[in-house]
């Protein structure tokens, strides 16, 4: 800002003129910033819509109808897009591949990685006649190590349910322990497993087989179940989970999922959810 005659003092009229110009400039700058913010927001929303579409497509469209078992599952993202998924793959011989996984991330990268993991499991599961679950999870881990960044990894339980023998073979790659309750015995945590997927290519995984006699229930969850937090910043935790499941011995797989979800929602109250919530329940029919 300058004047033709530097020795003359600025008048009130000069001040008003400068103020008017400044206000117009400030409004133009604010509008430009708002426009940039809206463009970024719309871009983010489009990305979230894409990721949500990808994630919804990962979940099984139908639940296998088995003679000796009932299966039920639910997956609720904490935000528009989460990092959880579960899958049920029927094999030609009547067995069912069961998978539940959690990616350490959110948004489009997590959705794309989950889609890759699901595709790998779908493809590799077709070779279960020639290969074991350990070999399959090793191949999925090799793929994850190639596709993940240093800040992302995947936890997974990959299992094989045999309706004829009522057996369940599984490999746990760093996921929350599956929970088995049968008869009057306390809820059992199945602790066999190994490291996360996508961290170290050379990992040796362990496989375990359990029997699911009539009336037994197997529940697999993501850590979003135990990590539910209420208004007092208190977590739902393992103790409440085990106590809740103790009262669900006679429930169907569907009722186990719905009542466990209702229990955690009641505990959370008005607090905002911050992690994805996934349950997969298998009930051995009497």
N, C-alpha and C positions, 0 to 999 in steps of 0.2 A: 504494500500500500504506500503510495507516495502522493505528493502535491506538486502543482506547478510552481508554487512559491513557498519554499521551505521555511521562510521566516514567519509566515502567517500561522496563527494558531488554528487548530481544528475547531469547527463550530459544532453545535448540536445537530445541525442538519447533516454534516459530514459523518458524525457518529451514527445517526439513524441509517444513513446509506450503507455504511460498513456493516452495521448489525443486520440489515436486510439481506445483504449479500452473504454474510456468514450463515444466517439462518437457512437460506436457500441451499447453500453448499452443504450444510450439515444434514438437511433433509435428503438431498441427493445421495450423500454418502450412506445415510441410514437405509435408504431404499435399496441401494446397491448391495449392502451387507445382508439385508433381509432377503433379497432375491437369491443371493449366493447360498444363504442358509436354507431356503426353500428348495433350491435345486439339489443341494446335498441331501436334504431330508427325503425328497422324492426318490432320489437314487438309492438311498438306504432302504426305503420302503419297498422298492422294486426288488432289491436284492433279497430282502426278507421274504417277500412273496414267492420268489423263486426257490429259496431254501425251504420254506414251509411246504411248497408243493413237492419238492424232492423228499422231504422227511415223511410226509403223509403217504407217499408211494412206497416207502420202505416197509411199512407195517403190513402183516398178512391180511389179505382180503377175506379169507375164510379160515375157520378153525377146523382142523382135522376131526372127523367124527369117528372115534375109536370105540371098540367094543368094551374094553376094560378101563378106559381112562376118560376123564373130562379135563379139558384144558381151557383156561381163560387168561386173558391178558389185557392190560391197559397201559397207555403211555400219555402223560400230560406234560407238555413243555412248560417250563416256568415262564418263559417269555413267548414271543411269537414263534421262535425257532429254538429247538433244543438240540441236545447231543446224545439222546438215548434212542434205542430201537430194540425190538425183539422180532424173531422170525420163527416160523414153523414150516418145515420142509418135509413133505411126505415122500418116502422112497418107494420104489416099485415092490419091495418085499414086505411092505406094511409098517416098517419102522419109521420113526419121525425124528428128524434132526431139529433140535431145539437150540436157539441162540438168543442171548440177551447181551447187549453191549452198551458202552458209554464212552463217548469221546470227550476228551478234556478241552472243550472249546464250544463256542456257540456260533450261530450265523452260518453264512454260506460255506466257509472252509470246513466247518464241522459236518454240515449236511453232505457236502461232496465226499468227504472222507468216509462217512457212514455208508454212502451209496457204494463206494468202492469196496468197503469191507463186506457189505451185504452181497455184492456181486461175486466176490471171491468165495464167500461161504457157500453161496448157491451153486457155483461151479464145482468147487472142491468136494462138496457133499455127495455129488454124483459118483465119486470114486470110493465111497465107503466100503464097497464090496472088496476092493483091493487094498485099501489103506486104512490105517487106524485114525482115531480122533487126534492123537498126538501128532501124527504126520500132517494131518490137515491143518491143525492150528499152527504148526511150524511154517507151513506154506503161506498161510494168511499173515503170520508175523513177518515173513520175508517181504511180502508185498507192502505191508504197513510201514516197514522200515524204509522202503524206497519212496513211499508216497507222503509220509508225514514230515513236518518240519520239526525243528528241535523243541518247539514249545507245545507240541501236540502228541498225545498217545491215546491208546484205546484199551479199555478193560473189557473182558468178554468171558462168558461161560458158554462153552459149546458142548452140547450133550446129544445123546442118542437114546431115544426111548423105544423100548421093544414091548409092544402091547401083549405079545404072546407069553414071554417069560416074566413080564412085569419088572424088567430091569432097566436101570438108567445109568449109562456110562457118561462120564463128563470129564472135561478138562477146563480148569479155571485159570484164565490169564489175568490175574490181578484184580478180578472183579469181587464184589461183595459176596461173601460165602452163601451158597444155597442153604436153605433151611428145610430140614426133614422132620416131620412129626408123625409118629406111628403108635397107635394104641395108647398106653398109659406112660410111655417113656417120655422124658423131657424133650423139648425141641432141640434137635441136633444140628450144629453147624458143620457143614462138610468143608473141611479146611484144606483139602488137597488142591494144589495149584502151582502157579508159576508167576513170572513177571508179566508186566503190561505188554501189549503189542505195540510195535513201532519204536521200541527203545534200543534193544540189542538184538541183532540177527541170530546170534548163537545162543539160544536159550533152550534148556532141556525142560520140557513140560511133563507133568505127571498125570496119569489117568486113573480114575477111580470108578468103581461100579457099585451101585447100591440097589437093593431090592425094594420095590414099592408094593407091599402086600395089600390086600383089600382093606380100604379105609385109610391108608396112608396118604399124606399130602406132602408135596414138594413145592416150596415157594422160592422164587428167585426175584430179587429186587435190584434197583439201582440205589446208589447212596443218597439219592434225593428223598428216599423214604425215611431213613434214619436221621437225615440232616434237616428235616422240617423244623423250623424255629418259630416259637410263639412271640407274643409282644414283649415278653420279659427276656428275650434272647436266649431262651432255654431250648435245647435241642430235644427232639423226640427220642433219639438214642436207641441203642440195642436192647437195653433192659425193658423199655416200654414195648418195643417190637416183640420180644420174646413173650412178654406177659400177655400181649394182645393175641398172639398166635395160639397161646395155650388154650384160649377160650374158643378156638375155631376148629377144633378137631373134627367135629361132626358136620361142618359146613361144606357146601359144594365149592368147586374152584371159582365159579362166578361170585358166590357170596363172600369168599375169602378176599378176592380183589376189591369188591365194592365196600365191604365193611372195614377193611384195612385203610382204604382211601378215606372213608368217612371218619374214621378214628383220627387220622392224621390231620384232616381238614378241621375237625373240631379242636384239636390241640393247637393248630396254627392260629385259629381265630382270625383277627383282622390283619395279622402280619402279612407282608408281601412274600409270595413264594420266590425263592432265589435259585432253585435247582430243579431239574426235570424229575418227574415222578413216574417210575415204571415198575409194574408188577407183572409177574408171569407165574401162574399157579397150575399145578398138575395134581389131580385127585384120582387115586386108584379106586375104582368102583368096587363095591361089595358084591 
